[in-house]
Amino acid sequence: MTDTDVELSRKSEPQRTCIGCRGKGGRSVLLRIVCDENAVLVLDSRKAMPGRGAWLHADETCLSQATTRRAWGRALRLRSAVSTDALAEQVEREIRSTSYDDENTGRTRRGTSTTVTESGFDAMSTR
């Protein structure tokens, strides 16, 4: 995350703390993780699932730090051990899709596509 990302997220949205690196960022920069009824950690891609959520940068080092520090139980207020295997796969998939979308296809994180034309981006429609 660059300094510009931090500045933009501070101005426009509440700050969250990554449970891996303890760095701050906005909702748009961090991934939300929740625990389902089977004590399995799940990536909340819409950031709207019920229950307590933990926030994590879309970075493999933050994921490994959170697992090493056993931060999941504290952040989600869990009493039992949780499985992080499925979460690691989901986070890796999110990292690949986000970096590919942002750099190569012109897609934004919300999934709306844009087409670069000669004069700039998509032409505006009148209706």
URFEN-V258624 format. One record per backbone hydrogen bond with DSSP energy under -0.5 kcal/mol. CO is the residue of the C=O (numbers start at 0). NH is the residue of the N-H. Records with the same first field share a line. If there is no record, write none. Layout:
CO = NH ; NH
//
This chain:
1 = 5
2 = 6
3 = 7
4 = 8
5 = 9
6 = 10
7 = 11
8 = 12
13 = 26
15 = 24
16 = 54
17 = 21
22 = 17
24 = 15
25 = 28 ; 29
28 = 57
30 = 55
31 = 43
32 = 53
33 = 35 ; 41
35 = 38
38 = 82
39 = 35
41 = 33
42 = 44
43 = 31 ; 46
51 = 34
53 = 32
54 = 18
55 = 30
56 = 58
58 = 62
59 = 63
60 = 64
61 = 65
62 = 66
63 = 67
64 = 68
65 = 70 ; 71
66 = 69
69 = 73
70 = 74
71 = 75
72 = 76 ; 77
81 = 83
82 = 40
83 = 87
84 = 88
85 = 89
86 = 90
87 = 91
88 = 92
89 = 93
90 = 94
91 = 95
92 = 96
93 = 97
94 = 98
95 = 99
96 = 100
97 = 101
98 = 102
99 = 103 ; 104
100 = 104 ; 105 ; 106
105 = 113
107 = 110
111 = 107
113 = 115
114 = 116
116 = 119
119 = 116
//
